[in-house]
Amino acid sequence: MEMHQVRYFLALCETLNFTRAAEQCHVAQPSLTRAIKKLEAEFGGELFRRERNLTHLTALGRALQPHLADVVAASDAAATFAREARRGKRAPITLGVMSTLSPAHLATLLRHLHQHVPDLDLTIAEASCHGLVECLMEGEVDVGLLALPNLPDRVDARPLFDERYMIAFARGHRFEQMNGIPMRELDGEDYLVRLHCEFADHFDALGGGRDFKTRTRQSAEREDWVQAMILAGVGCAVMPEYLPTLPGVVMRPIVDPAVTRTVSLATVAGRRYSPTLRLLIDAVGRHDWRQST
């Protein structure tokens, strides 16, 4: 089955007249007739019933019509997409976002991108920072928003903003009386593990030792689940500064040492950018992240 045969078939469905269908398709009537006969041979039955000057769709023809119409629509959409991509107007982009990025930052970024790259065909994929690096290297995402102190040489990182790490706990905890929480104060505390947290990478990058030992009570993948555990009085947890918190969750900055992270826009060095990806990267670079903090 060839696409021109399908188009001839649909034109004949519309006109129910071989002469008018041929004129509509800008071909000679014998050519259109031969194409329809080839389709009938391929599908194993008549598609049209010819009765003197009247032409009717057969049951097989009626059954095939919506399916073949979908084939043409999909082909036309693909051709349009390809033309726009060649002109740099449109190209699919997959943005990898670390699990601990604040939704406020993401919402502000998406608003900015919509203003500057209105035809952006964007897919957002969520993963841990280490998972995003793997996805970048494998080409599964085109660009990532992540925060790690050490990245492979092939990954280019453009710093966007900094944020502190905090200790999150429920009201009434002894930490509530402190302006800042030294890491040694975590010694003996019940601790909740956020499974996608990259805090340990940033803390270890400072080069200091761990003069404290926590009691790990529970762990969870989702930030809201960890915060629910905090409100239940199960323990405390480390969280980035701008992560939204549930009512009743209190946060204090970590001090002695202070631990921060730099959120960066990451791409793979040497990999060619599509025009659309270039627009996205430039738009993210121009974005004022202070609006989101």
Salt bridges, closest charged atoms under 4 A:
GLU2 OE1 - HIS4 ND1 3.22
GLU40 OE2 - ARG50 NH2 3.94
ASP76 OD1 - ARG7 NH2 2.72
GLU84 OE1 - ARG90 NH1 3.93
ASP121 OD2 - ARG90 NH2 3.67
GLU163 OE2 - ARG261 NH2 2.60
GLU176 OE2 - ARG171 NH1 3.57
GLU185 OE1 - ARG174 NH1 2.85
GLU189 OE1 - HIS173 NE2 3.08
GLU189 OE2 - ARG174 NE 2.94
ASP190 OD1 - ARG215 NE 2.94
ASP190 OD2 - ARG217 NH1 3.12
GLU198 OE2 - ARG261 NH1 2.61
ASP201 OD2 - HIS130 NE2 3.30
ASP204 OD1 - ARG210 NH2 3.07
GLU223 OE1 - ARG194 NE 2.70
ASP224 OD2 - ARG222 NH2 2.46
GLU241 OE2 - ARG164 NH2 2.92
ASP256 OD2 - ARG184 NH1 2.50
ASP282 OD1 - ARG278 NH1 3.77
ASP288 OD1 - ARG290 NE 3.01
